[in-house]
Amino acid sequence: MFDLIVIGAGPGGYVAAIRAAQLGLKVACVEGRGSLGGTCLNVGCIPSKALLTSSGKYAELSHLAAHGVVVEGASLDLGAMMARKDKVVGDLTKGIAFLFKKNGVELIEGWATIPAAGQVKVGDTIHQTKNILIATGSEPTPLPGVEIDEADVLSSTGALALDAVPEQLVVIGAGVIGLELGQVWARLGAKVTVIEYLDRILPGIDGEIAKLAQRALSKRGLKFQLGRAVKAVEAGGNSLSLTVERVGKDTVDTIEADKVLVAIGRRPVTRGLGLEALGVAVNERGFIAVDNSFQSSVPGIYAIGDCVPGPMLAHKAEEDGVACVEGLAGLKGHVDYDKVPGVVYTDPEVASVGATEEALKEAGIDYISGKFAFMANSRARSTGETDGAVKVLASPDGVLLGAHICGAHGGDLIAELVLAMAKGATLTDVAASCHAHPSMAEAVKEACLDALGRAIHA
């Protein structure tokens, strides 16, 4: 008899299993993929960041002359790049297996179903447990009328494993996944066109910051077609033909491509577990309904991460997992979803936490704002990474409500502002903290000073 069986060894599941074991619970984790780490580690966050890094180094060669470095005869070895990516993934999955052994988490390999509360079936074996935690993650959302074959029409999984650089790549969806993978292949030589249904990129990101990102990405070779809907993708000869309709108009265009990446979002993986027969409440989008303790409508069955409503982010799933099992152990677990950061690892990076300016206006909340462009930052000028800006939003008395960054290392810079918001720090608190010079972080301080009407370098 286990105290807890976790179904899924992605970021939420494996972190929850380890934390539960640390708290003295007898824990097992079920995983059917054959490799630990879930989508994030195997075909998501980690391999995409590996390729973004490698492709970034290749793209940088064309800009080194300005630094007095002349490179001749450089070439791309895509096979070696992919092998490095695979090694990074492999090493990290082995690391999770080590952590399971270190913490006494029993790994059960196979696909799970839940025949009844307190039971998890894997293969022909039924395992008894006091509690079940569903952490089965998510999968790419399909586009109606477009069949993904992972050969020519790709999901993110296929786009991470191409054996040649396509000449023409069309990305459907200008969200995080589409932009990151689009930039990977653009850097390696593909002509990339991003098609987005909305009239802007990065839905949910502060509009002003999203515009800065689009401008910077356009300079780096991505072409955007906004306000357009893809109606069909058809194979013809050696290429693909996309039928694209302009939203709200009767105009239809045709676009040719070698490969098409469908990146319109993700949906929870909750099918096949037996939830309907158990009476576990699932909403129309497939998310499991849970209470503040992450318990579903059936006592003893819990769910976290991409399976439940909220940001579909690996670090959010980890926080869910820790909070859930700490509650099971009698502690007080909590996640503040208003302070979960999001990062797009393009060049430049886009990072965000808290309310956007659009959200504050819609809610009728009074606010003040400050902004500082990296063009005026000494470190950014030294490195040549001057695109973008830091933007902060705060209440009239200076309490931070949101922070948004477009710029180099934005994913790291946002952490200071997440901590500031979590601790209730004010613009004055951040601005009064001494920031090293020259550093990109000075832009954070200057943005706060700008909101206070005290900017020095703007």
Buried (B, 14 or more C-beta within 10 A) or exposed (E): EBBBBBBBBBBBBBBBBBBBBBBEBBBBBBBBBEBBBBBBBBBBBBBBBBBBBBBBEBBBEEEEEEEEEEEEEEEBEBEEBBEBBBEBBEEBBEEBBEBBEEBBBBBBBEBBBBEEBBBBBBEEEEBEBBBBBBBBBBBBBEBEEBEBEEEBBBBBBBBBBBEEBBEBBBBBBBBBBBBBBBBBBBBBBBBBBBBBBBEBBBBEBBBBBBBBBBEBBEEBBBBBBBBBBBBEBEEEEEBBBBBBBBEEEEEEEEBEBBBBBBBBBBBBBBEEBBBEEBEBEBEEEBBBBBEEEBBBBBEBBBBBBBBBBBBBBBBBBBBBBBBBBBBBBEEEBEBEEEBBBBBBBBBBBBBBBBBBBEBBEEEEEEBBBBBBBBEBBBBBEEBEBBBBBBBBBBBEEBBBBBBBBBBBBBBBBBEBBBEBBEEEBBBBBBBEBEBEEBBBBBBBBBBBBBBBEBBEBE
